[in-house]
Amino acid sequence: MYEFDRTYEINGETLTDARGVGYSIITGYDAEPNYPAYSQQIEELTLPDGSVVDVFTHTMIYKYLPTKRKIAALGMSIDAEASMIDDEDWAVNYPIIRYEDVLLMYAEILASKDVSGAMNIVNRIRERAGCSPETASTSADALNFVKRERRIELMGEGVRWFDLVRWNEWQSAITSMFDRYNNPDGTDKNNVKNGRYLYPIPLNQMNVKPGFYQQNEGY
């Protein structure tokens, strides 16, 4: 959550990422009895450059709920909750593929040959969210900024696993995460295997013609 907690100085004004805390807290969440104690838990995080920062470890982001705070921040006055009938009726459109996703895929392609073009896309998205622009001098730097922006912009939208697999980083990323959290209950690094880059072939498909298919490695 560090990326959402950061502040940016832009034209003398201190801003936070509009995609994070303060813009996407669920309506009434801060009225929960355990909210203050739970949400204010802080731990240290070591950044890639070796610096150490304090981060909230129990911060939650609700990206698709039309909360009163989010509506107010957009300058709107609609009561979106009034049209919600049950838990299957959301008063917002659920994004299947977003324009920002397409832009960042294009930036990922550009990073290897057009650093400036890739960073223009990254900063276009960052500035929309109230974040200061970034600069890159190499293709590797530009690609890292694209990867970071995809992680932030598309958080909770079901694309992170596919990104990590495409970059051949899934195994190292998950192993590193388990290490950071001291291999918590319910996790086991021994299950992070090479073959898990692919889903298993469904059993009903394997049984269509026994012996014809060979199950993917790791299953």
C-alpha positions as CSV (number, residue, x, y, z in Angstrom):
1,M,0.0,0.0,0.0
2,Y,3.0,2.3,0.1
3,E,2.4,3.7,-3.4
4,F,-1.1,4.8,-2.3
5,D,0.2,6.4,1.0
6,R,2.9,8.5,-0.7
7,T,2.5,12.2,-1.0
8,Y,3.6,14.4,-4.0
9,E,4.5,18.0,-4.1
10,I,3.0,19.6,-7.3
11,N,3.0,23.4,-7.8
12,G,3.5,23.9,-4.0
13,E,0.5,21.6,-3.1
14,T,0.8,18.3,-1.3
15,L,-1.2,15.6,-3.0
16,T,-1.8,11.9,-2.6
17,D,-2.6,9.3,-5.3
18,A,-6.3,9.7,-6.1
19,R,-6.5,6.0,-6.7
20,G,-5.8,5.2,-3.0
21,V,-6.6,6.1,0.6
22,G,-9.2,8.8,1.0
23,Y,-10.8,8.3,-2.3
24,S,-11.9,4.7,-2.1
25,I,-12.9,3.9,1.5
26,I,-16.2,2.1,1.6
27,T,-19.2,4.1,3.0
28,G,-19.4,3.7,6.7
29,Y,-16.3,1.7,7.1
30,D,-14.7,4.2,9.5
31,A,-17.8,3.7,11.8
32,E,-16.9,0.1,12.4
33,P,-15.9,-0.4,16.1
34,N,-12.5,-1.9,15.3
35,Y,-11.7,0.4,12.4
36,P,-9.2,2.8,14.1
37,A,-7.1,0.1,15.8
38,Y,-7.2,-2.3,12.8
39,S,-6.5,0.2,10.0
40,Q,-3.7,2.2,11.7
41,Q,-1.3,-0.8,12.0
42,I,2.1,0.2,10.6
43,E,5.2,-1.8,9.6
44,E,8.5,-0.9,8.0
45,L,9.0,-1.5,4.3
46,T,12.4,-1.6,2.6
47,L,12.2,-0.1,-0.8
48,P,14.3,-1.2,-3.8
49,D,16.8,1.7,-3.3
50,G,17.4,0.5,0.3
51,S,15.5,3.2,2.0
52,V,13.0,2.3,4.7
53,V,9.5,3.8,5.1
54,D,6.5,3.2,7.3
55,V,3.4,1.7,5.6
56,F,-0.1,0.9,6.7
57,T,-0.5,-2.9,6.5
58,H,-4.2,-3.2,6.8
59,T,-5.4,-0.5,4.4
60,M,-8.2,-1.6,2.1
61,I,-9.2,-0.3,-1.3
62,Y,-12.6,-0.7,-2.8
63,K,-12.3,0.3,-6.4
64,Y,-15.7,-0.4,-7.8
65,L,-18.1,0.8,-5.1
66,P,-19.6,4.2,-5.8
67,T,-19.0,5.4,-2.3
68,K,-20.2,8.8,-1.1
69,R,-16.6,10.0,-0.7
70,K,-15.7,9.0,-4.2
71,I,-18.8,10.6,-5.7
72,A,-18.1,13.8,-3.7
73,A,-14.5,13.8,-4.9
74,L,-15.7,13.7,-8.5
75,G,-18.0,16.7,-7.9
76,M,-21.2,14.6,-8.2
77,S,-24.3,14.4,-6.0
78,I,-26.0,11.2,-7.1
79,D,-27.2,8.6,-4.6
80,A,-25.9,5.5,-6.3
81,E,-26.8,3.2,-3.4
82,A,-30.5,4.0,-3.8
83,S,-30.6,1.9,-7.0
84,M,-28.9,-1.1,-5.5
85,I,-31.4,-4.0,-4.8
86,D,-29.2,-6.8,-3.6
87,D,-25.6,-8.1,-3.7
88,E,-25.9,-8.9,-7.4
89,D,-26.9,-5.4,-8.4
90,W,-24.1,-2.9,-8.5
91,A,-24.7,0.6,-9.6
92,V,-21.5,0.9,-11.6
93,N,-20.1,-0.7,-14.8
94,Y,-17.5,-3.4,-14.1
95,P,-14.5,-2.9,-16.3
96,I,-13.6,-5.9,-18.5
97,I,-10.7,-4.1,-20.2
98,R,-9.9,-0.5,-19.5
99,Y,-8.3,2.2,-21.7
100,E,-5.5,2.5,-19.2
101,D,-4.8,-1.2,-19.5
102,V,-4.5,-0.8,-23.3
103,L,-2.3,2.3,-22.9
104,L,0.1,0.6,-20.5
105,M,0.3,-2.5,-22.8
106,Y,1.4,-0.1,-25.6
107,A,3.9,1.6,-23.2
108,E,5.3,-1.8,-22.4
109,I,6.0,-2.4,-26.1
110,L,7.4,1.1,-26.5
111,A,9.8,0.8,-23.5
112,S,12.3,-1.2,-25.5
113,K,12.7,1.3,-28.4
114,D,11.0,4.6,-27.4
115,V,11.7,5.5,-23.8
116,S,10.2,8.9,-24.1
117,G,7.0,7.6,-25.7
118,A,6.6,4.9,-23.0
119,M,7.1,7.5,-20.2
120,N,4.6,9.9,-21.8
121,I,1.9,7.3,-21.4
122,V,3.0,6.4,-17.8
123,N,2.9,10.1,-16.8
124,R,-0.4,10.7,-18.5
125,I,-2.0,8.2,-16.2
126,R,0.0,9.3,-13.1
127,E,-0.9,13.0,-13.6
128,R,-4.6,12.1,-14.0
129,A,-4.3,10.5,-10.5
130,G,-2.6,13.5,-9.0
131,C,0.9,12.0,-8.9
132,S,4.1,13.7,-10.0
133,P,5.7,12.6,-13.3
134,E,8.6,10.2,-13.5
135,T,11.6,10.2,-15.7
136,A,13.6,7.3,-17.2
137,S,16.8,7.3,-19.1
138,T,17.0,3.7,-20.1
139,S,14.6,1.1,-21.5
140,A,15.0,-1.0,-18.3
141,D,14.0,2.0,-16.2
142,A,11.0,2.8,-18.4
143,L,9.8,-0.9,-18.3
144,N,10.1,-0.8,-14.5
145,F,7.9,2.3,-14.4
146,V,5.4,0.6,-16.7
147,K,5.3,-2.5,-14.5
148,R,4.8,-0.4,-11.3
149,E,2.1,1.7,-12.9
150,R,0.2,-1.5,-14.0
151,R,0.4,-2.8,-10.4
152,I,-1.0,0.4,-9.0
153,E,-3.5,1.4,-11.7
154,L,-5.0,-2.1,-12.2
155,M,-4.9,-3.3,-8.6
156,G,-7.7,-5.7,-7.8
157,E,-8.8,-6.0,-11.5
158,G,-7.6,-9.6,-12.0
159,V,-4.6,-8.9,-14.3
160,R,-1.6,-9.0,-11.9
161,W,-1.1,-12.8,-12.2
162,F,-1.1,-12.6,-16.0
163,D,1.4,-9.7,-15.9
164,L,3.8,-11.6,-13.6
165,V,3.6,-14.7,-15.8
166,R,4.1,-12.7,-19.0
167,W,7.2,-11.1,-17.5
168,N,8.4,-14.5,-16.2
169,E,8.5,-13.0,-12.7
170,W,5.6,-14.9,-11.0
171,Q,7.8,-17.5,-9.2
172,S,10.3,-15.0,-7.8
173,A,7.6,-12.5,-6.9
174,I,5.5,-15.0,-4.9
175,T,8.6,-16.5,-3.2
176,S,9.7,-13.1,-2.2
177,M,6.3,-12.2,-0.8
178,F,6.2,-15.4,1.3
179,D,9.7,-14.5,2.6
180,R,8.6,-11.0,3.6
181,Y,5.6,-12.4,5.5
182,N,7.7,-15.3,7.0
183,N,5.8,-18.0,5.0
184,P,2.5,-17.5,6.8
185,D,0.0,-20.2,7.6
186,G,-1.7,-21.6,4.5
187,T,1.4,-20.9,2.2
188,D,4.3,-23.1,1.3
189,K,7.1,-22.1,-1.0
190,N,7.4,-25.7,-2.1
191,N,4.1,-25.2,-4.0
192,V,5.6,-22.4,-6.1
193,K,6.8,-24.6,-8.9
194,N,7.9,-23.9,-12.5
195,G,4.9,-25.7,-13.9
196,R,2.5,-23.4,-12.1
197,Y,3.0,-20.8,-14.9
198,L,0.3,-22.8,-16.7
199,Y,-3.1,-23.9,-15.4
200,P,-3.8,-27.6,-15.2
201,I,-5.6,-29.3,-18.0
202,P,-9.2,-29.9,-16.6
203,L,-9.8,-33.5,-15.6
204,N,-12.9,-33.8,-17.7
205,Q,-10.8,-32.9,-20.7
206,M,-8.1,-35.4,-19.7
207,N,-10.8,-38.1,-19.6
208,V,-12.2,-37.4,-23.1
209,K,-9.4,-39.7,-24.4
210,P,-7.4,-41.3,-21.6
211,G,-3.7,-41.3,-22.3
212,F,-4.0,-38.8,-25.1
213,Y,-3.2,-35.7,-22.9
214,Q,-0.1,-35.2,-20.7
215,Q,-0.9,-33.1,-17.7
216,N,1.1,-29.9,-17.4
217,E,4.1,-29.9,-15.2
218,G,3.5,-29.4,-11.4
219,Y,0.0,-30.9,-11.3
